Amino acid sequence: MIFKFKKYYKKFLLSKKILCLVLAFLLAIKIGTTFGDVFYNSENKIIESIEAETFRNTLNSTLPVIDTIYNSGSTSLSFSGQLRAVIKNLFHFDLGYPITLLNAQSSYFKNFYINGYNTYVNDSNKPYQPYVYIADLDNQESLDSEDKFENRQSSITYNGEDNDREYSEKDAITMEKIAINNHQTNYNIDIKKLMEEPLKLDFEKKGPEVLIYHTHTTESFLKDLGQLSQRGIPNRTTDATNNVVRVGEELAQILRKKYNIEVIHNSTIHNYPSDVGAYGRSLNTASNILNSYPSIQIVLDIHRDGIDGDKLRAVTEIDGKKVAKIMFVVGTDASGLNHPEWEENLKLAVTLQNILNQKHSGITRPIYMSQHRYNQHLTNGALLVEIGGDGNLISECLESTKYLAEAIDEVLNQQ
């Protein structure tokens, strides 16, 4: 009897300790949140007096993982990113996308997700097929009325633009080293006037000056030129070592290390599993970063070009090396969406193209004027940049970034 009493008494004491720990934990949370509210709302202005950029730099210096994670979005070229790729190859799911874990474990779920769910959300009779272009539909993103960036709805199109897109340079508007294709809009473009006007960029605020991101993040390249003549070669991959993320990271690293320009490179995948809604998702990413870093003036959405059918190989040669050609795409308000300052973006494109062609003739393709705006209403320095095409090797595109970085540095120095 005494033994049973001691046994129950020990259980009682253990339960009592656990209950006390839980209560202490809840009390600590309550005290912490209460203190935080009082501290934040107090009159001492301590938090408001902290210089945000200094604080951010201090965090990045002491805890570099914070800067790495923020800049990399949801993919990484680091060891952890490579480990994730190995897991994907072995077990057929991606740690960055929980839905793929369910797909890998259940063929029924995968079949529904690909053939049922995506058909429903895309409002289309065609099921999603990976690694093929799917036309993005016009959509409107809901947003808080207090959001700094109003009218987040984005004009959406698919990679390769429109079916009537022409790649010939003979019909371009030209002046000296400037060439502009303006088949999509009725706007009269005065190149001389654009070149005479200064850029409306303000680099007085401390902090990052350039943002690089990717709307069609999975756009990939050939692994060898022998694939040019082959059919069925995938033109999309989530492997960041062979898609536009690698190109964006190369550009960011050159700007940082060679020119001491502070850059944010975000590689969040916006078009997986489909291109549908990609511009709406990338708009959220870009606008949130711009809200956090008002010092950013130049925003580059890095893509690689492509056309239906044959692979597009856009290449030239500089100093004996194959270099992917660069094309700036400038959005307008011709589609009816609000974008009154689109000419400011065109001025930046003209300036960069002129610098590139003056130094390295033939490295650019004509600037492409589009009726769509491609999220370029966010700043006066926003551009969509096509580096190479789906018929290029990634090495050729990486070679291009050093020339683009050089031109960006010259623009910033002029400012």
Number of C-alpha atoms within 10 A of each C-alpha: 6 7 8 9 10 11 11 12 12 12 12 12 11 12 12 12 12 12 12 12 12 12 12 12 12 12 12 12 12 12 12 12 12 12 12 12 11 11 14 14 12 11 8 10 11 11 12 9 8 10 9 15 15 12 11 13 14 12 14 14 12 9 11 12 12 13 15 16 13 15 22 19 15 15 22 25 16 12 9 11 18 16 14 19 20 13 14 17 11 9 11 15 20 18 15 14 12 10 14 19 17 15 18 15 13 12 11 11 17 18 12 14 19 17 16 16 16 20 16 14 9 18 11 10 11 13 16 21 13 16 19 14 20 18 18 20 18 14 15 13 14 10 13 8 9 7 12 12 18 14 17 23 20 26 24 22 21 17 20 17 16 13 9 9 13 12 14 10 14 10 14 18 16 14 12 10 16 24 22 25 23 19 16 17 16 9 11 7 13 10 18 11 9 17 16 9 10 13 19 14 16 14 15 9 13 14 20 19 21 22 23 22 29 28 29 27 31 29 29 30 27 21 15 11 12 8 13 17 11 10 10 9 15 14 20 22 18 20 22 24 18 20 24 33 32 21 25 25 26 20 25 22 20 19 22 15 10 12 14 11 20 18 23 25 24 25 27 24 23 25 23 19 18 21 26 24 25 24 29 24 19 24 23 18 19 22 19 14 17 20 13 11 20 14 18 25 23 23 25 21 25 24 27 31 25 23 18 11 7 13 22 19 18 24 24 18 15 15 7 7 10 17 26 30 24 28 23 27 26 27 27 29 18 16 15 11 17 17 19 10 16 21 17 22 27 29 23 26 25 22 20 21 25 21 21 22 17 14 12 15 14 17 23 27 25 26 24 23 20 21 19 24 26 25 28 25 26 21 21 22 25 28 26 26 20 22 31 29 28 26 27 29 22 26 16 22 29 21 19 26 24 18 20 21 22 19 20 22 17 15 15 15 8 9 13
